[in-house]
Amino acid sequence: MQPFRSARLFALASVLGSGFTAAQLLPAQTRPAPVVMISVDGMKPEYVTHADTYHLRIPVLRSFIAKGAYATGVVGVIPTVTYPSHTTLVTGVWPSEHGVLNNTIFDPLQQHPNTWYWDFADIKVPTLYTAADAAGLTTANVGWPVTVGAPIDYNIAEGTQSEHTDKPSGSPYHPENILNQIGIHPARDIDQDVTKTQETVAILTRFHPSLTLVHLTDLDHQEHEHSPFSPEANATLETIDGQIGQIRDAALAVDPRTRIVVVSDHGFLRVDHRVNLNVLLTRAGLIEIEATKSAGKKEKVVDWTAEAWPAGGSNAIMLKQPDNPELVARVRQVLDAAKTDPANGISAILEHDEIVARGGFPNASFLVDYKDGYTPGNALAGAVVVDAPSTGMHGYLPSRPAMRSSFFVEGQGIAVGRNLGVIDMRQIAPTLAYLLGLSLPTAKQPAVDVTAHAQHDQ
């Protein structure tokens, strides 16, 4: 709900002018217990469920197992990358339905490099925060993807504090002066999650939102650079554990009824090789590139008939004429030949109908998934396979256990010590909708039973 939209309900306009929404001025007991959902990007559930194995000092995260409900794993979406996954977390539907198909757009001629799905306008279905807005609840966001221009009362969208260099086209802030209001100004010389934690604590303390979304990204960065469960990744998660504790303490100080939810968007695999599938498509005459003689200069696509669209650890194969059976057969032949060579590390090739049935890229003709240790590269010429030692990647098929993400919840009325087993990522949005007393009828899976005395249908 936008600030002041319900001002007519209150006679004291000066009170509303202080920056609070109408919903915030209602007695606390008439509002649903607040929900704070913190996404730790790339956090495999084993970081918490097997913390002793990895010698991790994460007391806050471990408390969710003893004091709350948790999943041993969450089966994600195609592709298991950040933006589609985060959008599923707040919509309860697959990417083919919500419209955020990848992190970046398909740009075969490289005319819009590094253009991400920043904008809320890309989402085609209702979200948790639009449902909360419709119900008159106050909402807040720090860093959640695909929220530029979203109807969120206090919004610091991804793009203002991101590891990505390009900025979205619209304003990521709402209100525009929100950083001045909370007195937090990002510093370039500290980790992003430090600033995000400070911003979240300030927003919770000052504005008392009913639904707060937070996206912490430092773990994902370390896993990409050094692989999951590396010393660097483990040390970063221990720092994040303290940041989650700060957010939890601030939320509970405002309203002791608050439910704290910790999720992640995907798992991770260590990789040591990059596979440049577009090199094979170029050699087959399906991609035309501009010749270059300059050392270090990246090749440029001049024209294309088929191109591999990287999505983390998989490639969506896009055809300029997907209804051309001769072209489909030609590309299939190239892919099948590549799969027969074990050096290329191809695990599986999905056809269009199977991709669609699993909620992935609706316009892709094929989806190439890679074996453990292999991930797509971006080169158009040169070697097909190159070394990339001791790095990490995600984006592989969600059916693979290594791609499972996390779900933990604790707070008033939440079951204590309940193991939920393996759940579907599409169940998380309806579960939080239930906790907030909201309707999210477009969600395709039932809510998960996380309450101490559940009274809703499963």
ZIVENTA-V839805 format. One record per helix or strand of 3 or more residues. SS is the DSSP state (h for helix, s for strand). FROM is the first residue (numbers start at 1). TO is the last residue. If there is no record, write none. Layout:
BEGIN
{{SS	FROM	TO} {SS	FROM	TO}}
END
This chain:
BEGIN
{{h	7	9} {h	13	16} {h	23	25} {h	28	30} {s	35	40} {h	46	49} {h	59	67} {s	73	75} {h	82	91} {h	95	98} {h	120	122} {h	128	134} {s	139	142} {s	154	156} {h	178	182} {h	192	207} {s	211	216} {h	218	226} {h	231	254} {s	259	263} {s	269	275} {h	277	283} {s	287	290} {s	300	304} {s	306	311} {s	314	319} {h	325	340} {h	342	344} {s	346	351} {h	352	357} {s	366	370} {s	373	376} {s	385	393} {h	401	403} {s	407	410} {s	422	424} {h	426	436}}
END
